[in-house]
Amino acid sequence: MVESLNKNIKRIAWGITGSGDQMIETYSILVDIKNRTNVEAMVFLSKEGETVMKWYHLWDKIQKDFPNFKVDAGPNSPFIAGPLQMGYYDFLLIAPATANTVAKIVYGIADTLVTNAVSQTGKGQTPIFILPVDQKRGSVKTSAPSGRAFELNMREVDVQNSEKLAQMENITVLKSPYEIYDIFGLERPTEDIILKVKERKKKKTQEETRI
């Protein structure tokens, strides 16, 4: 569990990279938090993040849930580093973060929108939270877009980079997407978050239909 920021969180910046692992859980959690808090989320995707969102059938959903999201057009385009440095956002979240993104951050490479956002935010006072998908030794279970479960074996180099990431200044590494609730000081849901979000949307659609 991570510590709450102990403040009224109004605006966050959320970067999505090209990881299928933990993508659906992370997305469902952010939608749930948005619905519970009305937080303003500025969402931006890496180039591969866009690919994976489409692969996991989330492309249409993100256009409805976060209609002003941005897609990587270069390390500084769209320009988000300035507002992040100046504290316009309460925190920067990168989730899920691929092994490639983590490696670049650890070694100071800022040649994408996501890695440059982390690099520039780190020069200011805005907290950074990152959820690496490759941080546990051994194998992990994940799901394909079809829902079929399978296992991935973690590479030692990727796990070591996640450990190095946790030692960097102004960066907090999340162990689970559910720790995002802890940042907000929100109670974690007891039921399956993916089903919860689906049911909430279904209920909202039914209410709008009756109006």
NUKE-118077 format. One line per 5 residues: for each residue x, y, z of N, C-alpha, C. Coordinates in steps of 0.001 Angstrom, whole numbers. Example, Ala and Ser with C-alpha at 12.3 -4.5 7.8 and 13.67 -1.06 7.14 Angstrom:
// residues 2
13190,-5690,7800,12300,-4500,7800,13200,-3300,7800; 12850,-2250,7080,13670,-1060,7140,12900,30,7870
// end
This chain:
// residues 211
843,-1198,0,0,0,0,881,1252,0; 529,2213,-842,1260,3479,-873,502,4506,-39; 1190,5542,369,574,6571,1195,-289,7502,355; -1393,7928,941,-2259,8896,285,-1552,10244,193; -1891,11019,-829,-1322,12360,-953,-1911,13326,71
-2993,12882,732,-3623,13697,1776,-3989,15088,1277; -4584,15144,125,-5038,16415,-430,-6215,16160,-1353; -6923,17216,-1659,-8026,17116,-2607,-7447,17088,-4018; -7389,15919,-4603,-6775,15764,-5921,-7762,16215,-6993; -7379,17241,-7733,-8259,17809,-8751,-7868,17404,-10165
-6556,17361,-10422,-6088,17087,-11788,-4907,16119,-11747; -4942,15132,-12634,-3810,14215,-12754,-3449,14051,-14225; -2208,13650,-14467,-1758,13298,-15815,-1480,11800,-15810; -2060,11101,-16763,-1951,9635,-16801,-1387,9196,-18145; -196,8608,-18117,440,8115,-19326,268,6613,-19460
-117,6171,-20647,-354,4752,-20925,660,4268,-21954; 1371,3187,-21642,2346,2631,-22580,1793,1344,-23200; 2611,697,-24019,2130,-437,-24801,2167,-1775,-24104; 1642,-1857,-22914,1587,-3126,-22186,161,-3644,-22129; -29,-4875,-22570,-1342,-5495,-22436,-1570,-5985,-21017
-498,-6435,-20370,-591,-6917,-19000,-1015,-5778,-18076; -2081,-5982,-17323,-2647,-5033,-16359,-3307,-3816,-17005; -3444,-3842,-18319,-4075,-2717,-19010,-5551,-2589,-18648; -6294,-3692,-18741,-7735,-3635,-18497,-8023,-3275,-17042; -7268,-3869,-16115,-7468,-3552,-14697,-7179,-2080,-14418
-6059,-1590,-14943,-5688,-192,-14713,-6728,755,-15295; -7155,474,-16509,-8140,1335,-17161,-9445,1356,-16360; -9906,179,-15942,-11161,96,-15191,-11068,849,-13869; -9913,774,-13224,-9715,1475,-11954,-9753,2987,-12154; -9106,3483,-13207,-9116,4937,-13438,-10511,5435,-13789
-11271,4646,-14524,-12652,5028,-14829,-13469,5067,-13541; -13282,4081,-12683,-13994,4031,-11406,-13642,5237,-10537; -12356,5562,-10472,-11921,6712,-9672,-12483,8012,-10239; -12476,8135,-11547,-13033,9332,-12180,-14505,9488,-11815; -15244,8389,-11832,-16669,8439,-11512,-16915,8754,-10041
-16011,8328,-9180,-16184,8529,-7736,-15692,9887,-7260; -14797,10514,-7999,-14181,11751,-7514,-14360,12953,-8437; -14719,12708,-9683,-14784,13766,-10702,-13428,14414,-10947; -12344,13666,-10703,-11008,14184,-10966,-10843,14426,-12464; -10126,15477,-12803,-9832,15775,-14206,-8558,15029,-14596
-8663,14110,-15545,-7511,13301,-15956,-7082,13676,-17366; -5835,14117,-17489,-5250,14370,-18802,-4516,13088,-19203; -5079,12374,-20159,-4559,11064,-20550,-3721,11196,-21814; -2547,10584,-21795,-1716,10592,-23001,-1138,9202,-23241; -1050,8832,-24510,-641,7494,-24902,674,7517,-25662
1514,6508,-25404,2664,6299,-26274,2139,5746,-27598; 2989,5696,-28602,2555,5168,-29898,2094,3726,-29770; 2839,2937,-28997,2441,1546,-28797,1270,1443,-27831; 1096,2452,-26988,-68,2483,-26116,-1343,2538,-26930; -1322,3326,-27997,-2474,3394,-28897,-2747,2026,-29514
-1691,1350,-29953,-1840,30,-30570,-2484,-963,-29609; -2003,-979,-28364,-2515,-1935,-27387,-3946,-1594,-26972; -4276,-316,-26877,-5653,67,-26563,-6616,-478,-27610; -6210,-423,-28859,-7047,-960,-29934,-7106,-2478,-29857; -5959,-3090,-29564,-5860,-4549,-29497,-6751,-5105,-28390
-6852,-4380,-27283,-7660,-4828,-26153,-9076,-4241,-26169; -9494,-3742,-27313,-10862,-3244,-27515,-11222,-2104,-26558; -10248,-1243,-26278,-10485,-103,-25394,-10491,1228,-26142; -10256,1174,-27450,-10126,2408,-28220,-11419,3213,-28229; -12543,2544,-28460,-13827,3250,-28453,-14158,3746,-27045
-13778,2962,-26048,-14089,3330,-24664,-13329,4574,-24217; -12051,4658,-24574,-11267,5808,-24111,-11773,7100,-24744; -12323,7011,-25942,-12853,8205,-26598,-14112,8712,-25903; -14807,7824,-25200,-15989,8226,-24440,-15627,8614,-23004; -14744,7828,-22403,-14399,8061,-20994,-13435,9228,-20800
-12479,9363,-21730,-11466,10428,-21647,-11313,11068,-23033; -12328,11797,-23484,-12368,12278,-24876,-11238,13212,-25284; -10555,13816,-24346,-9475,14754,-24692,-8091,14121,-24596; -8027,12791,-24681,-6731,12115,-24567,-5814,12501,-25726; -4507,12349,-25496,-3504,12746,-26478,-2652,11536,-26860
-2107,11565,-28086,-1259,10482,-28575,117,11035,-28923; 1142,10279,-28606,2536,10660,-28840,2775,11072,-30286; 3236,12321,-30463,3647,12797,-31786,5115,13212,-31746; 5794,12872,-30644,7195,13253,-30451,7454,13450,-28973; 8720,13514,-28553,9049,13652,-27131,8402,14851,-26443
8146,15911,-27193,7578,17113,-26588,6310,17560,-27300; 5659,16604,-27939,4438,16928,-28675,3412,15801,-28497; 2245,16167,-27917,1830,17486,-27455,2634,17937,-26229; 2647,19248,-25998,3470,19819,-24932,2777,19649,-23589; 3288,18737,-22782,2712,18496,-21456,3750,18660,-20349
5034,18726,-20726,6106,18791,-19731,6032,20055,-18881; 5724,21191,-19504,5668,22461,-18783,4658,22450,-17652; 3390,22135,-17938,2393,22081,-16868,2746,21081,-15770; 3379,19958,-16154,3776,18972,-15149,4864,19526,-14239; 5849,20192,-14816,6934,20780,-14023,6423,21852,-13069
5460,22630,-13538,4985,23783,-12772,3936,23423,-11727; 3557,22139,-11658,2629,21718,-10624,1168,21890,-10958; 846,22022,-12243,-562,22160,-12628,-1328,20888,-12280; -650,19746,-12401,-1276,18463,-12065,-816,18016,-10677; -1695,17350,-9959,-1370,16905,-8604,-361,15763,-8608
-386,14932,-9636,652,13912,-9785,645,13359,-11203; 1748,12700,-11544,1897,12026,-12834,1856,10526,-12588; 1005,9842,-13339,878,8391,-13243,1242,7760,-14580; 2144,6787,-14564,2449,6006,-15755,2030,4577,-15452; 949,4128,-16071,421,2804,-15753,-463,2276,-16886
-204,1053,-17311,966,246,-16964,2200,725,-17727; 3373,411,-17202,4635,828,-17826,5385,-398,-18337; 5715,-404,-19612,6442,-1524,-20200,7884,-1571,-19703; 8521,-2719,-19921,9939,-2865,-19570,10786,-1879,-20357; 10406,-1612,-21598,11147,-668,-22434,11074,747,-21862
9875,1155,-21454,9707,2481,-20855,10491,2599,-19556; 10420,1576,-18720,11142,1592,-17445,12641,1694,-17677; 13165,916,-18628,14602,944,-18919,15043,2332,-19367; 14247,2970,-20209,14596,4311,-20684,14607,5316,-19539; 13622,5224,-18654,13567,6151,-17519,14781,5954,-16616
15108,4704,-16336,16235,4388,-15451,17550,4925,-16002; 17710,4849,-17319,18976,5278,-17920,18906,6678,-18535; 17875,7426,-18175,17815,8835,-18543,17516,9116,-19997; 16893,8168,-20684,16546,8376,-22093,15136,8953,-22167; 15008,10117,-22781,13720,10820,-22819,13319,11105,-24261
13212,10059,-25065,12947,10249,-26491,11524,9915,-26905; 10614,9749,-25931,9200,9553,-26231,8390,10513,-25368; 7118,10653,-25674,6261,11547,-24895,6213,11110,-23430; 6095,9798,-23200,5990,9292,-21832,7295,9462,-21068; 8407,9036,-21659,9687,9124,-20940,10131,10570,-20744
9818,11436,-21690,10158,12850,-21521,9298,13486,-20429; 8036,13057,-20335,7163,13572,-19277,7728,13224,-17906; 8213,11990,-17758,8808,11579,-16483,10089,12360,-16216; 10928,12487,-17236,12199,13196,-17087,12000,14640,-16649; 11075,15326,-17295,10856,16738,-16988,10101,16931,-15679
9150,16043,-15400,8409,16141,-14139,9339,15930,-12957; 10333,15047,-13135,11285,14762,-12069,12117,15956,-11656; 12144,16994,-12491,12904,18202,-12161,12108,19167,-11288; 10816,18889,-11152,9967,19736,-10327,9556,19033,-9045; 8406,19429,-8499,7940,18886,-7228,6732,17970,-7382
6274,17766,-8606,5092,16933,-8829,5427,15462,-8604; 4697,14762,-7736,4971,13342,-7482,4744,12489,-8734; 5545,11435,-8868,5441,10516,-9997,5169,9115,-9462; 4142,8474,-10003,3816,7093,-9650,3886,6244,-10918; 4596,5116,-10841,4780,4263,-12014,4458,2816,-11652
3718,2155,-12541,3364,744,-12364,4090,-97,-13412; 5295,-610,-13096,5991,-1476,-14051,5306,-2844,-14102; 5193,-3405,-15283,4563,-4726,-15382,5562,-5843,-15099; 6851,-5553,-15222,7879,-6577,-15011,8654,-6275,-13731; 8100,-6658,-12587,8787,-6358,-11324,8832,-7534,-10361
8243,-8669,-10743,8273,-9856,-9889,9026,-10979,-10596; 9983,-11553,-9914,10740,-12662,-10493,9856,-13898,-10655; 10150,-14668,-11699,9363,-15867,-11959,8366,-15623,-13073; 7223,-16253,-12994,6196,-16115,-14026,4965,-15422,-13457; 4256,-14725,-14321,3014,-14054,-13930,1908,-14461,-14890
694,-14480,-14387,-449,-14806,-15224,-1055,-13526,-15778; -1409,-13559,-17034,-2059,-12418,-17675,-3096,-12942,-18654; -3771,-12035,-19341,-4837,-12447,-20258,-4674,-11800,-21617; -5000,-12543,-22651,-5021,-12030,-24014,-6302,-11226,-24211; -6406,-10446,-25297,-7638,-9698,-25558,-8883,-10585,-25605
-8706,-11850,-25979,-9826,-12788,-26044,-10273,-13243,-24667; -9445,-12958,-23651,-9738,-13421,-22305,-8975,-14675,-21928; -8291,-15271,-22887,-7530,-16496,-22623,-6350,-16188,-21713; -6215,-16966,-20645,-5127,-16762,-19690,-3856,-17454,-20171; -2720,-16832,-19909,-1435,-17449,-20209,-379,-16867,-19280
811,-17455,-19292,1873,-17028,-18386,3018,-16359,-19132; 3640,-15393,-18464,4827,-14725,-18984,5967,-14920,-17988; 7144,-15207,-18499,8322,-15342,-17649,9089,-14022,-17633; 9335,-13511,-16435,10006,-12228,-16298,11515,-12372,-16530; 12082,-11427,-17280,13531,-11409,-17484,14200,-10705,-16305
15340,-11209,-15898,16055,-10644,-14757,16415,-9180,-14993; 16828,-8841,-16214,17222,-7461,-16503,16046,-6506,-16314; 14841,-6956,-16670,13666,-6096,-16527,13284,-5918,-15062; 13390,-6999,-14292,13096,-6911,-12859,14099,-5987,-12169; 15363,-6110,-12540,16393,-5251,-11952,16152,-3783,-12287
15703,-3498,-13493,15410,-2111,-13859,14248,-1557,-13039; 13251,-2400,-12758,12138,-1955,-11915,12628,-1648,-10505; 13583,-2433,-10027,14157,-2182,-8704,14958,-881,-8699; 15671,-616,-9778,16419,642,-9890,15458,1827,-9968; 14348,1629,-10660,13340,2687,-10777,12838,3109,-9401
12646,2131,-8522,12130,2407,-7176,13101,3233,-6338; 14367,3279,-6746,15379,4035,-6006,15540,5466,-6519; 14852,5804,-7590,15020,7125,-8191,14239,8188,-7426; 14766,9402,-7431,14145,10494,-6700,12780,10860,-7293; 11856,11153,-6377,10518,11635,-6726,9666,10601,-7456
10069,9319,-7440,9298,8270,-8107,8863,7226,-7090; 7582,6896,-7101,7047,5813,-6286,6594,4696,-7213; 7099,3497,-6991,6719,2347,-7810,5505,1666,-7182; 4475,1464,-7974,3272,776,-7517,3431,-721,-7733; 3000,-1511,-6769,3070,-2965,-6884,1854,-3540,-7599
766,-2800,-7569,-497,-3267,-8138,-1300,-2063,-8608; -2128,-2236,-9644,-2977,-1113,-10063,-3942,-670,-8972; -4259,-1559,-8045,-5186,-1204,-6969,-4582,-186,-6003; -3266,-26,-6018,-2639,984,-5161,-2951,2400,-5633; -3486,2534,-6835,-3903,3858,-7310,-5010,4397,-6408
-5867,3513,-5908,-6897,3938,-4952,-6251,4552,-3708; -5136,3970,-3267,-4478,4447,-2051,-3964,5876,-2213; -3498,6212,-3423,-3003,7572,-3671,-4107,8589,-3390; -5319,8240,-3789,-6467,9128,-3613,-7060,9035,-2204; -6617,8037,-1431,-7217,7824,-122,-8597,7219,-222
-8853,6476,-1296,-10153,5859,-1524,-10144,4401,-1081; -11295,3943,-621,-11436,2535,-265,-11434,1685,-1531; -10701,595,-1484,-10662,-297,-2642,-11976,-1066,-2749; -12464,-1316,-3963,-13706,-2076,-4126,-13512,-3523,-3705; -14557,-4108,-3156,-14475,-5507,-2736,-14808,-6453,-3883
-15569,-5970,-4871,-15932,-6812,-6003,-14969,-6592,-7160; -15091,-7426,-8173,-14241,-7326,-9356,-14434,-5962,-10010; -13352,-5201,-10155,-13452,-3831,-10645,-13935,-3771,-12087; -13537,-4729,-12903,-13944,-4724,-14308,-15452,-4894,-14418; -16010,-5832,-13643,-17454,-6044,-13653,-18180,-4843,-13062
-17583,-4237,-12039,-18199,-3078,-11390,-18359,-1926,-12370; -17321,-1640,-13145,-17372,-549,-14114,-18405,-845,-15192; -18454,-2100,-15658,-19423,-2480,-16681,-20848,-2292,-16182; -21112,-2700,-14933,-22449,-2568,-14370,-22834,-1106,-14196; -21872,-271,-13774,-22153,1152,-13593,-22506,1808,-14927
-21767,1447,-15977,-22037,2017,-17298,-23393,1547,-17817; -23715,274,-17566,-24997,-270,-17999,-26142,466,-17322; -25999,714,-16010,-27021,1428,-15257,-27164,2859,-15754; -26025,3513,-16047,-26056,4890,-16533,-26750,4961,-17887; -26478,3995,-18757,-27105,3955,-20079,-28606,3770,-19957
-29030,2903,-19044,-30456,2663,-18837,-31150,3920,-18328; -30477,4655,-17424,-31057,5887,-16888,-31180,6947,-17973; -30167,7044,-18835,-30206,8017,-19922,-31288,7672,-20934; -31529,6390,-21118,-32557,5939,-22058,-33946,6308,-21565; -34136,6267,-20240,-35449,6581,-19669,-35749,8073,-19698
-34701,8896,-19777,-34904,10358,-19760,-35521,10839,-21070
// end
